[in-house]
């Protein structure tokens, strides 16, 4: 996942749990690690921690359990982000959009995430419900990734076999 993000982003920020060792990576200065400030605060808090560290106008958000991100799909998402009047770019999947991977306007997403956390929200979907989301339709992104590997995530050990 980190390697795929590094192919399309000049700066990769990885959010780690509050405690533990920092992993080593062969990507050196392309990858920066930040800590989620508190354990158990949910995915919105981790996303906010990452957004604070982002230096670019757009951030590409992905989960650590998404091993098959497709570079072409990520590049299409970034292209649409440069053109669409939206705060976030997501992929359509079976009639709705998936929250990850997503491209967000960094400053807007950071401000909204901060306000939501202050109001007690913890779900990542809460962020997207508060942003203007442009959705890339399924036929468009599936032309680049016919097997939908970009959306594949590992939820249990058996998923690794797929």
C-alpha positions as CSV (number, residue, x, y, z in Angstrom):
1,X,0.0,0.0,0.0
2,X,2.7,2.5,0.9
3,X,4.6,1.7,-2.3
4,X,1.5,2.3,-4.4
5,X,0.9,5.6,-2.7
6,X,4.5,6.6,-3.2
7,X,4.1,6.0,-6.9
8,X,1.6,8.9,-7.1
9,X,2.3,11.1,-4.1
10,X,5.5,12.9,-3.4
11,X,4.9,12.7,0.4
12,X,3.3,9.7,2.1
13,X,2.1,10.2,5.7
14,X,1.4,7.0,7.7
15,X,-0.6,7.3,10.9
16,X,0.5,4.9,13.6
17,X,-1.0,3.9,16.9
18,X,0.0,6.1,19.9
19,X,2.6,3.6,21.2
20,X,5.0,1.2,19.6
21,X,8.1,1.1,17.4
22,X,8.3,3.0,14.2
23,X,8.5,0.6,11.3
24,X,11.4,0.8,8.9
25,X,10.8,1.5,5.2
26,X,13.0,1.5,2.1
27,X,11.3,4.7,0.9
28,X,13.3,6.9,3.3
29,X,12.2,10.6,3.0
30,X,9.1,9.8,0.9
31,X,7.4,8.4,4.0
32,X,6.7,10.2,7.2
33,X,5.1,8.7,10.3
34,X,2.8,10.5,12.7
35,X,1.1,9.1,15.8
36,X,-2.6,8.9,16.5
37,X,-2.8,11.0,19.7
38,X,-5.1,8.6,21.6
39,X,-5.9,4.9,21.4
40,X,-9.6,4.1,20.6
41,X,-10.7,7.4,19.3
42,X,-11.8,6.0,16.0
43,X,-10.8,6.4,12.3
44,X,-11.8,10.1,12.1
45,X,-9.2,10.9,14.8
46,X,-6.5,9.0,13.0
47,X,-7.4,10.7,9.7
48,X,-7.3,14.1,11.4
49,X,-3.8,13.3,12.8
50,X,-2.6,12.5,9.2
51,X,-4.3,15.6,7.7
52,X,-2.4,17.8,10.2
53,X,0.9,16.5,8.8
54,X,-0.1,16.8,5.1
55,X,1.8,19.5,3.2
56,X,-0.1,19.4,-0.1
57,X,-3.5,20.9,-1.1
58,X,-4.9,17.4,-1.6
59,X,-4.5,14.2,0.4
60,X,-5.1,10.7,-0.9
61,X,-6.5,8.7,2.0
62,X,-6.2,4.9,2.1
63,X,-6.3,2.2,4.7
64,X,-3.4,0.1,5.8
65,X,-5.3,-3.0,4.9
66,X,-5.6,-2.1,1.2
67,X,-2.7,-4.0,-0.4
68,X,-3.8,-3.8,-4.1
69,X,-4.4,-0.1,-4.8
70,X,-4.1,0.5,-8.5
71,X,-1.9,3.3,-9.6
72,X,-4.1,4.2,-12.6
73,X,-7.2,4.5,-10.4
74,X,-5.3,6.7,-7.9
75,X,-4.1,8.9,-10.7
76,X,-7.6,9.3,-12.0
77,X,-8.8,10.3,-8.6
78,X,-6.1,12.9,-8.3
79,X,-6.9,14.2,-11.9
80,X,-10.6,14.6,-11.0
81,X,-9.7,16.3,-7.7
82,X,-7.9,19.0,-9.8
83,X,-11.0,19.6,-11.9
84,X,-14.1,18.9,-9.8
85,X,-15.7,21.6,-7.6
86,X,-15.7,19.2,-4.6
87,X,-14.1,18.6,-1.2
88,X,-13.5,14.9,-1.8
89,X,-13.3,12.4,-4.7
90,X,-14.5,8.9,-4.1
91,X,-15.2,5.7,-6.1
92,X,-18.7,4.4,-6.8
93,X,-19.3,0.8,-5.7
94,X,-22.6,-0.9,-6.1
95,X,-24.7,2.2,-6.1
96,X,-22.9,4.1,-3.3
97,X,-19.5,5.5,-2.8
98,X,-16.6,3.9,-0.8
99,X,-15.0,6.1,1.8
100,X,-11.5,4.7,1.0
101,X,-9.5,5.3,-1.0
102,X,-10.5,9.0,-1.3
103,X,-8.9,12.2,-2.3
104,X,-9.7,15.2,-0.1
105,X,-9.0,18.9,-0.1
106,X,-6.6,18.9,2.8
107,X,-7.5,22.2,4.5
108,X,-11.2,21.7,4.2
109,X,-11.1,18.1,5.4
110,X,-8.8,19.0,8.3
111,X,-11.2,21.8,9.4
112,X,-14.3,19.7,9.1
113,X,-12.7,16.7,10.9
114,X,-11.5,19.0,13.7
115,X,-15.1,20.3,14.2
116,X,-16.6,16.9,14.0
117,X,-14.2,15.5,16.6
118,X,-15.0,18.4,18.9
119,X,-18.7,17.5,18.6
120,X,-18.0,13.9,19.5
121,X,-18.0,12.2,16.1
122,X,-15.6,9.3,15.4
123,X,-16.7,7.7,12.2
124,X,-14.9,8.4,8.9
125,X,-18.2,8.5,7.1
126,X,-19.2,11.5,9.2
127,X,-16.4,13.4,7.5
128,X,-17.7,12.5,4.0
129,X,-21.3,13.3,5.0
130,X,-20.1,16.9,5.8
131,X,-18.0,17.3,2.6
132,X,-19.1,17.8,-1.0
133,X,-18.1,14.5,-2.5
134,X,-17.7,13.9,-6.3
135,X,-18.0,10.3,-7.1
136,X,-16.2,8.6,-10.0
137,X,-18.7,6.2,-11.6
138,X,-18.0,2.5,-11.5
139,X,-17.6,2.0,-15.3
140,X,-15.0,4.7,-15.4
141,X,-12.7,3.5,-12.7
142,X,-13.4,-0.2,-13.5
143,X,-12.1,0.5,-17.0
144,X,-8.7,1.0,-15.3
145,X,-9.2,-1.7,-12.7
146,X,-11.6,-4.4,-14.0
147,X,-11.1,-6.7,-11.0
148,X,-11.7,-3.9,-8.5
149,X,-8.5,-4.7,-6.7
150,X,-8.3,-1.0,-5.6
151,X,-11.2,-1.6,-3.2
152,X,-9.9,-4.9,-1.8
153,X,-9.1,-4.9,1.9
154,X,-7.9,-7.5,4.3
155,X,-10.4,-7.9,7.2
156,X,-9.4,-11.4,8.3
157,X,-6.5,-13.8,7.7
158,X,-8.4,-15.7,5.0
159,X,-8.6,-12.6,2.9
160,X,-4.9,-12.8,2.3
161,X,-5.4,-15.9,0.2
162,X,-7.5,-13.8,-2.3
